[in-house]
Amino acid sequence: MESTLQYIFEQMLNRNVAVLLAMSLFVAYSMWKSKVNLPPGPWGLPYFGLVPYFILMDLIYGLQRHEALARVAVKYGKVFSFKAFGRVVIVLNDAEAIKEAYQRKEMNDRPRMNIKNHSLGKGVAFASGDCWREQRSFTIRTLETLGAGRPIHEEKIAQEVKAVLDEIAAFGGKAFDPKYPMMICVSNIISSLLFSIRHEYDDKEYKDFLDMIAEITHLMGTSGAINSAPLIKHLPLASKNKLAKFGTTELRYMIGIVKEHRKNLDPENPKDFTDAYLSEVLARKESGNTKSQISYENLPHTLIHLYSAGTENVSTTLRWALLYMIAYPEIQARVQAELDRVVGPDRMPQLSDEAGLPYTQATLLELQRVATVAPLGAAHMSTDEFSLYGYTIPAKTAVIPNTWAIHYNPKVWKEPAKFNPERFLSESGSVIGGDGIVSFSAGNRICIGRHLARMEMYLLFSHLLHRFSFRKADISPPLCFRGQGSFARVPDHFLLQATERHHEVRA
């Protein structure tokens, strides 16, 4: 009897201790949160924070991370906070919030990630501080000099567009997967600009390389928020090993390109971005600038970032575009009618036609919205504490834009799941509402290649629909608009058929 009473007493004591501990943790957490005045947000487990929530949302509801965070945004609004692996993460769910936060000088850095990737902290995309400022300034200036995103670059893009149109025509109306035609076309455009290399559409080895690049993007995950956790570097994750292996292969490829360019360099006549960069390295060395971040070490990493971003975003958007066109033939027909009226059958669309193609422009904006190929944008990290909408954003805090929540916010977009280009047209037929699309982020780290990307999307989309009509192939899997990935959202596999409307015409 005595032992039974002792057991009961011990159990009650243990429970009381547990309750007291929980209350202490609650009080401590509440005091800490009140002290720093973080944006509101959901509770999570000690240390792990909201990570188990992501896992459960995936297992129970099949929700990807951007969708799970969008659910949280419904309750907490345009800015909220959560913890992951002991670290605070801020999520921005509003276009104005992104612009307000990312234009601040305190928001220019990237989080440190505890995963092995040779490009982290280097190049133009993942660097911080002086390294990032020098890489970005030089890259913007050089791309402008080379004509990227400007009318003088149109002819070069048109040449590659013609090549992909001929590739599609060669299928002869048979079913095909648009994945590789779009990826090779877009990658050839950026490759020609960066290092004067072009690949054929039947290059199997290059297709494998593009698959590897896409896998690297997928493995990089949603942001630095979770990958920056100290625990990650101690976990034997298969994805970490694969990322390290693929990253090494990609880096070796770019180093090889740089070596070839150094052998044949004419500093007075740079033919591409790599030549221009190498010429700048030499010029700075000759001037005695030994601290410059424009260096042989940084060049391969900058090439990786420009090449990967320049390939993935546009090619994936175009795959989504073709998927929506075969799912909505009436919208496809309306775009084609506008192209026929403005461009006619005897030539191809040009940049100068764009202003007279409002429905085509509206369709491209709607495609960027519904596709949202980067649902969770790259994380920024605050260098110093600052205030945002009355809340405190502590120093060394990861801040993530949830582009998905912004593009699918029912308070902003009526029936957001519906594909409707007319939401971007005024009653008079002019294009409106484009500032609600934040596909290229905002602020001081806004996408460097956004002008080139927009030019490519317009020219490719208009040329494709001008020359062909597309429909779902009979042997295609059912069309699915779910998409996979929170860092790079790609469409599920589908097949289509192309019928020529206007045979090859002059550009």
Secondary structure per residue as TSV (DSSP state, phi and psi in degrees):
chain	resnum	aa	ss	phi	psi
A	1	M	-	360.0	-42.8
A	2	E	H	-63.0	-40.9
A	3	S	H	-66.2	-34.5
A	4	T	H	-65.8	-44.8
A	5	L	H	-63.6	-38.3
A	6	Q	H	-63.8	-40.0
A	7	Y	H	-63.5	-44.3
A	8	I	H	-62.5	-42.5
A	9	F	H	-61.9	-42.7
A	10	E	H	-64.3	-40.5
A	11	Q	H	-64.5	-41.7
A	12	M	H	-64.0	-39.6
A	13	L	H	-63.8	-43.8
A	14	N	H	-61.4	-40.9
A	15	R	H	-66.0	-41.3
A	16	N	H	-63.6	-40.5
A	17	V	H	-62.5	-42.1
A	18	A	H	-63.4	-41.9
A	19	V	H	-64.5	-45.0
A	20	L	H	-61.9	-40.1
A	21	L	H	-63.8	-44.2
A	22	A	H	-62.9	-42.3
A	23	M	H	-64.3	-39.0
A	24	S	H	-63.7	-43.8
A	25	L	H	-62.7	-40.6
A	26	F	H	-62.8	-45.6
A	27	V	H	-64.4	-43.9
A	28	A	H	-62.4	-43.5
A	29	Y	H	-65.5	-42.3
A	30	S	H	-63.8	-41.3
A	31	M	H	-64.8	-42.5
A	32	W	H	-64.6	-44.4
A	33	K	H	-66.6	-39.0
A	34	S	H	-65.2	-37.4
A	35	K	H	-63.0	-45.7
A	36	V	H	-89.9	-9.2
A	37	N	T	54.5	50.3
A	38	L	-	-66.6	158.1
A	39	P	-	-56.9	150.9
A	40	P	-	-64.0	162.3
A	41	G	-	-179.1	171.8
A	42	P	-	-75.8	153.6
A	43	W	-	-74.2	155.7
A	44	G	-	-139.4	-178.5
A	45	L	B	-76.1	153.3
A	46	P	T	-52.5	137.3
A	47	Y	T	64.8	-55.6
A	48	F	T	-72.1	-22.0
A	49	G	B	59.6	-125.9
A	50	L	T	-91.4	0.1
A	51	V	H	-57.3	-44.9
A	52	P	H	-59.2	-31.6
A	53	Y	H	-61.9	-44.3
A	54	F	H	-59.1	-43.6
A	55	I	H	-63.6	-45.3
A	56	L	H	-65.9	-41.3
A	57	M	H	-61.4	-34.1
A	58	D	H	-72.3	-48.1
A	59	L	H	-68.5	-40.3
A	60	I	H	-86.6	-46.0
A	61	Y	H	-111.2	-5.8
A	62	G	-	70.0	23.7
A	63	L	-	-83.2	133.2
A	64	Q	-	-80.6	168.6
A	65	R	H	-60.4	-39.7
A	66	H	H	-65.9	-33.0
A	67	E	H	-72.9	-39.1
A	68	A	H	-64.1	-42.5
A	69	L	H	-68.4	-32.6
A	70	A	H	-64.3	-33.9
A	71	R	H	-64.6	-40.2
A	72	V	H	-64.1	-38.0
A	73	A	H	-62.9	-29.9
A	74	V	H	-57.8	-37.4
A	75	K	H	-85.0	-41.2
A	76	Y	H	-101.8	-9.1
A	77	G	-	91.0	-158.5
A	78	K	S	-72.2	-19.8
A	79	V	E	-139.3	126.4
A	80	F	E	-142.7	167.2
A	81	S	E	-125.3	154.3
A	82	F	E	-150.4	170.8
A	83	K	E	-114.6	145.8
A	84	A	E	-142.8	120.9
A	85	F	T	52.6	44.0
A	86	G	T	79.2	4.8
A	87	R	E	-119.0	144.5
A	88	V	E	-79.7	137.7
A	89	V	E	-127.5	133.9
A	90	I	E	-106.1	134.8
A	91	V	E	-117.5	130.5
A	92	L	E	-103.5	126.0
A	93	N	-	-123.0	26.4
A	94	D	S	-149.0	137.8
A	95	A	H	-59.7	-42.7
A	96	E	H	-68.1	-33.5
A	97	A	H	-64.5	-40.2
A	98	I	H	-62.8	-46.2
A	99	K	H	-65.1	-40.0
A	100	E	H	-65.8	-43.8
A	101	A	H	-73.6	-45.9
A	102	Y	H	-79.8	-8.8
A	103	Q	T	-85.8	-4.7
A	104	R	S	-80.1	144.1
A	105	K	G	-66.7	-21.0
A	106	E	G	-77.5	-5.4
A	107	M	G	-113.2	30.6
A	108	N	-	-96.5	-7.3
A	109	D	B	-93.3	169.0
A	110	R	-	-110.5	147.7
A	111	P	-	-66.1	150.3
A	112	R	-	-80.1	134.2
A	113	M	-	-114.1	133.9
A	114	N	S	-90.0	50.0
A	115	I	S	-130.2	146.9
A	116	K	-	-81.1	109.5
A	117	N	-	-148.3	123.7
A	118	H	T	-63.8	-19.8
A	119	S	T	-90.3	-9.0
A	120	L	T	-67.3	129.9
A	121	G	T	84.5	1.0
A	122	K	S	-129.1	175.8
A	123	G	T	68.3	-157.1
A	124	V	T	-100.7	-22.2
A	125	A	T	-91.7	-39.5
A	126	F	S	-108.1	-2.6
A	127	A	-	-76.6	163.4
A	128	S	-	-132.5	171.0
A	129	G	H	62.4	-144.2
A	130	D	H	-61.8	-37.1
A	131	C	H	-59.0	-47.6
A	132	W	H	-64.2	-45.1
A	133	R	H	-60.3	-43.8
A	134	E	H	-67.4	-44.1
A	135	Q	H	-62.5	-44.0
A	136	R	H	-67.2	-46.8
A	137	S	H	-59.8	-46.5
A	138	F	H	-66.0	-41.5
A	139	T	H	-63.6	-46.1
A	140	I	H	-60.4	-47.2
A	141	R	H	-62.5	-42.5
A	142	T	H	-71.9	-41.1
A	143	L	H	-62.7	-37.8
A	144	E	H	-64.1	-41.6
A	145	T	H	-61.8	-37.4
A	146	L	H	-78.6	-6.9
A	147	G	T	90.6	8.6
A	148	A	T	-60.7	127.3
A	149	G	T	78.6	6.2
A	150	R	S	-116.0	161.6
A	151	P	G	-54.5	-30.2
A	152	I	G	-66.8	-15.9
A	153	H	G	-91.1	-6.0
A	154	E	H	-60.2	-41.6
A	155	E	H	-62.6	-40.4
A	156	K	H	-64.9	-41.3
A	157	I	H	-65.1	-42.1
A	158	A	H	-60.1	-34.0
A	159	Q	H	-64.1	-41.9
A	160	E	H	-73.8	-34.0
A	161	V	H	-61.9	-43.2
A	162	K	H	-59.9	-39.1
A	163	A	H	-63.4	-42.0
A	164	V	H	-73.6	-32.7
A	165	L	H	-63.4	-41.8
A	166	D	H	-66.4	-34.7
A	167	E	H	-63.8	-43.0
A	168	I	H	-67.2	-41.0
A	169	A	H	-61.1	-31.7
A	170	A	T	-66.9	-17.7
A	171	F	T	-70.5	-16.4
A	172	G	T	61.4	34.8
A	173	G	T	84.2	0.9
A	174	K	-	-81.4	161.3
A	175	A	-	-64.7	140.1
A	176	F	B	-150.9	159.3
A	177	D	-	-95.4	122.9
A	178	P	S	-75.8	-2.4
A	179	K	H	-54.9	-59.8
A	180	Y	H	-71.9	-39.6
A	181	P	H	-55.6	-42.2
A	182	M	H	-70.2	-43.8
A	183	M	H	-64.8	-44.3
A	184	I	H	-69.0	-40.3
A	185	C	H	-59.0	-52.9
A	186	V	H	-67.6	-40.5
A	187	S	H	-66.4	-33.2
A	188	N	H	-64.9	-36.0
A	189	I	H	-64.2	-47.8
A	190	I	H	-73.5	-34.6
A	191	S	H	-64.3	-40.9
A	192	S	H	-62.1	-38.7
A	193	L	H	-71.2	-40.0
A	194	L	H	-81.4	-46.3
A	195	F	H	-144.8	22.9
A	196	S	S	55.5	42.5
A	197	I	-	-121.6	138.4
A	198	R	-	-134.3	140.7
A	199	H	-	-115.1	149.2
A	200	E	-	-77.1	158.2
A	201	Y	T	-75.8	-12.9
A	202	D	T	-104.9	17.7
A	203	D	-	-78.4	99.0
A	204	K	H	-62.9	-42.1
A	205	E	H	-62.1	-38.3
A	206	Y	H	-71.4	-35.2
A	207	K	H	-60.4	-41.7
A	208	D	H	-62.5	-39.3
A	209	F	H	-64.0	-42.8
A	210	L	H	-63.9	-37.6
A	211	D	H	-61.7	-39.7
A	212	M	H	-64.7	-41.9
A	213	I	H	-60.4	-43.5
A	214	A	H	-63.9	-37.8
A	215	E	H	-68.0	-37.4
A	216	I	H	-60.1	-45.5
A	217	T	H	-59.4	-42.7
A	218	H	H	-63.8	-43.6
A	219	L	H	-70.3	-24.7
A	220	M	T	-63.6	-18.3
A	221	G	-	79.2	-167.3
A	222	T	S	-74.0	-34.0
A	223	S	-	-177.6	-176.0
A	224	G	H	-80.6	-3.8
A	225	A	H	-60.9	-47.3
A	226	I	H	-89.2	-38.2
A	227	N	H	-66.2	-15.5
A	228	S	T	-84.0	-4.2
A	229	A	-	-66.7	133.8
A	230	P	G	-57.1	-32.7
A	231	L	G	-61.6	-32.1
A	232	I	G	-57.6	-39.7
A	233	K	G	-68.0	-15.8
A	234	H	G	-96.2	-6.9
A	235	L	S	-90.4	134.6
A	236	P	-	-81.8	64.5
A	237	L	-	-81.9	132.0
A	238	A	H	-62.0	-35.3
A	239	S	H	-64.0	-34.4
A	240	K	H	-63.7	-44.1
A	241	N	H	-65.4	-41.0
A	242	K	H	-65.7	-41.3
A	243	L	H	-62.0	-42.2
A	244	A	H	-63.3	-42.3
A	245	K	H	-65.1	-49.3
A	246	F	H	-65.2	-39.6
A	247	G	H	-61.8	-38.1
A	248	T	H	-65.2	-42.4
A	249	T	H	-62.0	-44.3
A	250	E	H	-63.1	-43.0
A	251	L	H	-64.4	-41.8
A	252	R	H	-61.4	-38.7
A	253	Y	H	-60.1	-47.1
A	254	M	H	-69.5	-37.0
A	255	I	H	-62.2	-38.9
A	256	G	H	-61.6	-41.5
A	257	I	H	-63.0	-43.5
A	258	V	H	-62.4	-42.2
A	259	K	H	-60.6	-43.4
A	260	E	H	-64.0	-39.7
A	261	H	H	-67.4	-36.2
A	262	R	H	-65.4	-34.3
A	263	K	H	-64.9	-37.8
A	264	N	T	-109.5	17.3
A	265	L	-	-69.4	132.5
A	266	D	-	-118.2	97.2
A	267	P	T	-57.8	-24.3
A	268	E	T	-81.8	-17.2
A	269	N	S	-136.8	67.8
A	270	P	-	-65.9	130.8
A	271	K	-	-95.9	-12.9
A	272	D	S	-157.9	-176.2
A	273	F	H	-61.5	-42.7
A	274	T	H	-61.4	-44.7
A	275	D	H	-59.7	-44.4
A	276	A	H	-63.0	-40.5
A	277	Y	H	-65.2	-47.7
A	278	L	H	-61.7	-38.6
A	279	S	H	-63.4	-38.0
A	280	E	H	-68.3	-38.1
A	281	V	H	-58.0	-47.8
A	282	L	H	-63.0	-43.0
A	283	A	H	-62.7	-40.8
A	284	R	H	-70.5	-37.0
A	285	K	H	-64.0	-42.7
A	286	E	H	-65.7	-29.2
A	287	S	T	-82.8	-2.7
A	288	G	T	87.5	10.3
A	289	N	-	-81.5	95.9
A	290	T	-	-91.9	-6.5
A	291	K	S	-105.3	6.4
A	292	S	-	-65.1	140.5
A	293	Q	S	-86.7	-6.5
A	294	I	-	-79.8	94.8
A	295	S	S	-139.6	164.2
A	296	Y	T	-60.5	-32.9
A	297	E	T	-68.8	-40.7
A	298	N	T	-79.9	-25.2
A	299	L	H	-57.0	-50.5
A	300	P	H	-58.6	-33.9
A	301	H	H	-72.3	-40.3
A	302	T	H	-63.2	-40.0
A	303	L	H	-61.9	-42.6
A	304	I	H	-57.0	-47.9
A	305	H	H	-66.4	-44.7
A	306	L	H	-67.3	-40.4
A	307	Y	H	-67.2	-47.8
A	308	S	H	-64.4	-50.3
A	309	A	H	-64.9	-37.8
A	310	G	H	-70.4	-19.3
A	311	T	H	-94.4	-49.7
A	312	E	H	-65.1	-52.7
A	313	N	H	-60.4	-52.5
A	314	V	H	-70.4	-45.4
A	315	S	H	-64.3	-37.8
A	316	T	H	-69.1	-41.3
A	317	T	H	-59.7	-40.6
A	318	L	H	-68.4	-34.4
A	319	R	H	-64.5	-42.1
A	320	W	H	-62.3	-39.5
A	321	A	H	-59.5	-45.1
A	322	L	H	-67.2	-36.7
A	323	L	H	-60.9	-46.6
A	324	Y	H	-69.5	-32.7
A	325	M	H	-66.6	-37.6
A	326	I	H	-78.3	-21.6
A	327	A	H	-83.2	-25.0
A	328	Y	-	-126.3	72.6
A	329	P	H	-60.7	-27.7
A	330	E	H	-68.4	-33.8
A	331	I	H	-73.3	-40.6
A	332	Q	H	-56.7	-45.4
A	333	A	H	-64.9	-35.5
A	334	R	H	-70.4	-39.0
A	335	V	H	-61.7	-44.2
A	336	Q	H	-64.7	-37.3
A	337	A	H	-63.7	-40.1
A	338	E	H	-66.2	-41.7
A	339	L	H	-62.6	-42.3
A	340	D	H	-63.7	-38.5
A	341	R	H	-70.5	-40.3
A	342	V	H	-89.6	-42.2
A	343	V	T	-93.5	-41.9
A	344	G	-	83.1	174.9
A	345	P	S	-87.5	-8.4
A	346	D	S	-98.1	-2.4
A	347	R	B	-149.1	172.0
A	348	M	-	-95.8	158.3
A	349	P	-	-61.0	148.5
A	350	Q	-	-128.6	166.5
A	351	L	G	-59.0	-35.3
A	352	S	G	-65.9	-16.0
A	353	D	G	-83.6	-18.2
A	354	E	G	-57.1	-42.7
A	355	A	G	-60.8	-27.3
A	356	G	G	-91.9	11.1
A	357	L	-	-123.7	62.7
A	358	P	H	-62.9	-37.5
A	359	Y	H	-68.8	-37.3
A	360	T	H	-63.7	-43.2
A	361	Q	H	-61.8	-44.5
A	362	A	H	-63.3	-38.2
A	363	T	H	-64.8	-40.1
A	364	L	H	-65.8	-39.1
A	365	L	H	-63.8	-44.0
A	366	E	H	-65.7	-35.3
A	367	L	H	-64.9	-40.5
A	368	Q	H	-64.3	-35.8
A	369	R	H	-69.3	-53.3
A	370	V	H	-70.7	-32.1
A	371	A	H	-73.5	-44.5
A	372	T	-	37.5	71.3
A	373	V	S	-71.1	-14.3
A	374	A	-	-126.4	78.0
A	375	P	S	-57.7	-41.5
A	376	L	B	-113.1	110.9
A	377	G	-	-69.4	171.3
A	378	A	-	-62.3	137.4
A	379	A	-	-72.4	143.2
A	380	H	E	-103.3	162.0
A	381	M	E	-129.2	132.8
A	382	S	-	-73.2	135.2
A	383	T	S	-86.4	-29.8
A	384	D	S	-140.5	162.6
A	385	E	-	-68.1	141.4
A	386	F	E	-152.3	170.4
A	387	S	E	-106.3	137.4
A	388	L	E	-135.1	114.9
A	389	Y	T	53.4	36.4
A	390	G	T	86.0	-5.3
A	391	Y	E	-99.3	155.2
A	392	T	E	-92.4	127.0
A	393	I	E	-105.3	107.2
A	394	P	-	-66.6	160.8
A	395	A	T	-65.2	153.0
A	396	K	T	60.3	38.7
A	397	T	-	-114.3	134.2
A	398	A	E	-76.5	135.4
A	399	V	E	-126.6	121.0
A	400	I	E	-115.1	134.4
A	401	P	E	-88.5	125.4
A	402	N	B	-93.8	85.6
A	403	T	H	-61.2	-33.6
A	404	W	H	-60.9	-47.5
A	405	A	H	-61.9	-34.9
A	406	I	H	-70.4	-46.0
A	407	H	H	-75.7	-15.7
A	408	Y	T	-119.9	23.3
A	409	N	-	-76.9	114.0
A	410	P	T	-65.6	-16.7
A	411	K	T	-76.4	-19.6
A	412	V	T	-103.6	-41.5
A	413	W	S	-115.5	119.3
A	414	K	S	-66.5	128.8
A	415	E	S	47.5	66.6
A	416	P	T	-61.3	-26.0
A	417	A	T	-76.5	-11.3
A	418	K	S	-86.4	135.3
A	419	F	-	-83.7	109.7
A	420	N	-	-146.2	91.5
A	421	P	G	-58.7	-24.6
A	422	E	G	-67.6	-13.1
A	423	R	G	-65.9	-18.3
A	424	F	G	-101.7	16.6
A	425	L	B	-121.6	136.2
A	426	S	-	-78.9	174.9
A	427	E	T	-62.0	-27.6
A	428	S	T	-85.9	-4.0
A	429	G	S	93.7	5.8
A	430	S	-	-87.2	158.8
A	431	V	B	-79.3	132.4
A	432	I	-	-137.8	166.0
A	433	G	-	78.3	6.9
A	434	G	G	-66.0	-22.0
A	435	D	G	-71.8	-9.4
A	436	G	G	-81.8	-7.0
A	437	I	-	-94.8	122.8
A	438	V	-	-120.8	37.0
A	439	S	T	-60.0	-27.6
A	440	F	T	-103.9	17.6
A	441	S	-	66.4	-155.7
A	442	A	-	-161.4	173.6
A	443	G	G	78.9	-156.7
A	444	N	G	-69.8	-20.0
A	445	R	G	-111.2	26.3
A	446	I	-	-57.7	149.2
A	447	C	-	-51.3	124.6
A	448	I	T	-63.1	-38.1
A	449	G	T	-94.8	20.4
A	450	R	H	-62.7	-37.4
A	451	H	H	-67.6	-42.0
A	452	L	H	-64.7	-42.3
A	453	A	H	-61.7	-44.2
A	454	R	H	-64.2	-39.7
A	455	M	H	-62.9	-45.1
A	456	E	H	-62.3	-45.0
A	457	M	H	-62.4	-43.9
A	458	Y	H	-63.8	-50.4
A	459	L	H	-64.9	-44.5
A	460	L	H	-67.1	-46.9
A	461	F	H	-62.4	-46.4
A	462	S	H	-67.8	-38.7
A	463	H	H	-66.6	-41.8
A	464	L	H	-60.3	-47.6
A	465	L	H	-79.4	-20.4
A	466	H	H	-72.1	-41.6
A	467	R	H	-88.9	-30.7
A	468	F	E	-126.8	156.2
A	469	S	E	-109.0	138.0
A	470	F	E	-115.5	143.8
A	471	R	E	-143.6	159.2
A	472	K	E	-64.7	132.8
A	473	A	-	-71.7	145.2
A	474	D	T	-60.0	-32.2
A	475	I	T	-91.4	5.7
A	476	S	S	-72.1	146.7
A	477	P	-	-60.5	160.8
A	478	P	-	-55.4	142.5
A	479	L	-	-69.1	134.8
A	480	C	-	-131.4	133.2
A	481	F	-	-109.3	13.1
A	482	R	-	-66.0	-50.1
A	483	G	-	76.2	157.2
A	484	Q	B	-129.9	131.6
A	485	G	-	110.5	139.7
A	486	S	S	-102.0	-19.8
A	487	F	S	-94.5	-38.9
A	488	A	S	-139.3	106.1
A	489	R	-	-90.0	112.9
A	490	V	B	-110.7	149.4
A	491	P	-	-74.2	153.2
A	492	D	-	-66.8	160.5
A	493	H	-	-58.4	134.3
A	494	F	-	-150.1	160.2
A	495	L	-	-123.1	146.0
A	496	L	E	-137.8	170.8
A	497	Q	E	-126.7	143.2
A	498	A	E	-117.0	130.0
A	499	T	E	-114.5	129.5
A	500	E	E	-68.1	132.2
A	501	R	S	-96.7	-52.0
A	502	H	S	-122.3	122.0
A	503	H	-	-66.7	173.4
A	504	E	S	-45.7	123.4
A	505	V	-	-125.7	165.1
A	506	R	B	-73.5	148.9
A	507	A	-	-71.3	360.0
